[in-house]
Amino acid sequence: MMRHGKRIAALCMVPVMIAAGRPSIDGPLLCSLARAIECASDLSCGTPEFLRTPASFIYVDFDAMAVTLLAPEERRGEVTRIIGMEQRDDRVLLTGIQDDRSWSVMILDDGALSLTVAAEASGFVVFGQCLLADQTRP
């Protein structure tokens, strides 16, 4: 079951095709993937492999229409296509497909991130936090 864990972070990285206008979040985001659970169809659950490393970070660039994996280092630079994006009130919703898995991400205006991934015999729920990239300097 946990063999899909390395790919989950890559499911967040992508050139984006916008479905409904520019998000209210103004500028690129740096997001940390902090907590997650992966469950198999037999209902066995655990922490995905990608979160057993020191840190998982993604970079979301709305202007470049891309989300890129920044860490862990061995996966740095991985990119995944986003096939949909929609702005709703205080949130941006992203969707995509990678390696026969579907995923969706919700980022609230306050930076809270929720990610879900559906695979053939397993699924993930991941929680994190995003900052505007220009807010990452002291």
C-alpha positions as CSV (number, residue, x, y, z in Angstrom):
1,M,0.0,0.0,0.0
2,M,2.6,2.6,1.0
3,R,4.5,2.2,-2.3
4,H,2.4,5.0,-3.9
5,G,3.6,7.4,-1.2
6,K,6.6,8.8,-3.1
7,R,4.3,9.8,-6.0
8,I,1.7,11.7,-3.9
9,A,3.8,14.9,-3.5
10,A,4.4,14.9,-7.3
11,L,0.6,14.9,-7.7
12,C,0.7,18.5,-6.5
13,M,3.2,19.8,-9.0
14,V,1.9,21.0,-12.4
15,P,1.4,23.4,-15.3
16,V,-2.1,24.6,-14.7
17,M,-5.0,25.0,-17.1
18,I,-7.3,27.6,-15.5
19,A,-11.0,26.8,-15.7
20,A,-12.5,29.8,-13.9
21,G,-10.2,32.9,-13.7
22,R,-7.3,34.0,-11.6
23,P,-7.2,33.1,-8.0
24,S,-7.5,35.8,-5.3
25,I,-4.2,34.6,-3.9
26,D,-1.8,37.1,-5.4
27,G,1.6,35.5,-6.3
28,P,3.3,32.2,-6.1
29,L,3.0,30.0,-3.0
30,L,5.5,27.9,-1.0
31,C,3.6,25.1,0.7
32,S,4.6,22.5,3.3
33,L,2.9,19.1,3.3
34,A,2.8,18.4,7.0
35,R,0.4,15.6,8.0
36,A,-1.1,12.8,5.9
37,I,-2.7,9.4,6.1
38,E,-2.8,6.7,3.4
39,C,-5.4,3.9,3.4
40,A,-5.7,0.8,1.3
41,S,-8.9,-0.9,0.1
42,D,-8.4,-3.4,2.9
43,L,-8.7,-0.4,5.4
44,S,-5.1,-0.7,6.5
45,C,-3.9,2.9,7.1
46,G,-0.6,4.6,7.9
47,T,1.8,7.5,7.2
48,P,2.8,7.8,3.5
49,E,6.5,7.2,2.7
50,F,7.0,10.7,1.4
51,L,6.2,12.2,4.8
52,R,8.7,9.9,6.6
53,T,11.4,12.2,5.2
54,P,12.4,15.5,7.0
55,A,10.3,17.8,4.8
56,S,8.0,17.9,1.8
57,F,7.5,21.3,0.1
58,I,5.8,22.4,-3.1
59,Y,5.9,25.7,-5.1
60,V,2.7,26.8,-6.7
61,D,3.2,29.5,-9.4
62,F,-0.1,30.7,-10.8
63,D,1.6,33.0,-13.4
64,A,3.7,30.2,-14.8
65,M,0.8,27.8,-14.4
66,A,3.0,25.3,-12.5
67,V,3.4,23.5,-9.3
68,T,6.8,22.0,-8.6
69,L,8.1,19.7,-5.9
70,L,11.0,21.3,-3.9
71,A,11.7,18.7,-1.3
72,P,12.7,16.1,-0.5
73,E,15.9,16.7,-2.4
74,E,15.8,13.4,-4.4
75,R,12.4,14.4,-5.9
76,R,13.2,18.2,-6.4
77,G,11.9,19.5,-9.7
78,E,9.1,17.0,-10.4
79,V,6.1,18.5,-12.1
80,T,2.6,17.3,-12.6
81,R,-0.1,18.8,-14.9
82,I,-3.1,20.4,-13.3
83,I,-6.2,20.0,-15.5
84,G,-8.6,22.3,-13.7
85,M,-8.6,25.3,-11.3
86,E,-11.5,27.2,-9.9
87,Q,-11.8,30.2,-7.5
88,R,-14.6,29.9,-4.9
89,D,-15.0,32.6,-2.3
90,D,-12.0,32.2,0.1
91,R,-10.4,29.2,-1.7
92,V,-8.8,27.9,-4.8
93,L,-9.6,24.4,-6.0
94,L,-7.1,22.5,-8.2
95,T,-7.6,19.1,-9.9
96,G,-5.4,16.7,-11.9
97,I,-4.5,13.2,-13.0
98,Q,-1.1,11.6,-12.8
99,D,-0.1,7.9,-13.3
100,D,-3.7,6.7,-13.2
101,R,-4.5,8.6,-10.0
102,S,-6.8,11.5,-9.6
103,W,-6.2,14.3,-7.1
104,S,-7.6,17.5,-5.8
105,V,-6.2,20.3,-3.8
106,M,-8.0,23.1,-1.8
107,I,-6.0,26.1,-0.7
108,L,-7.8,28.7,1.5
109,D,-6.9,32.4,1.4
110,D,-5.3,31.9,4.9
111,G,-2.9,29.3,3.3
112,A,-4.5,26.1,4.7
113,L,-4.0,23.3,2.2
114,S,-5.9,20.0,1.9
115,L,-5.0,17.4,-0.7
116,T,-6.8,14.2,-1.6
117,V,-5.6,11.4,-4.0
118,A,-7.6,8.5,-5.3
119,A,-5.7,5.5,-6.6
120,E,-6.9,2.0,-7.8
121,A,-6.6,0.4,-4.3
122,S,-5.6,3.3,-2.0
123,G,-6.2,6.9,-1.1
124,F,-4.5,9.7,0.6
125,V,-5.5,12.8,2.6
126,V,-2.7,15.4,3.2
127,F,-2.8,18.6,5.2
128,G,-0.4,21.5,4.9
129,Q,0.1,25.2,5.0
130,C,1.1,27.7,2.2
131,L,2.7,31.1,2.3
132,L,3.1,33.7,-0.4
133,A,6.6,33.1,-1.7
134,D,7.5,36.7,-1.1
135,Q,6.6,36.2,2.6
136,T,9.3,33.5,3.1
137,R,12.0,36.1,3.9
138,P,12.3,37.6,7.4
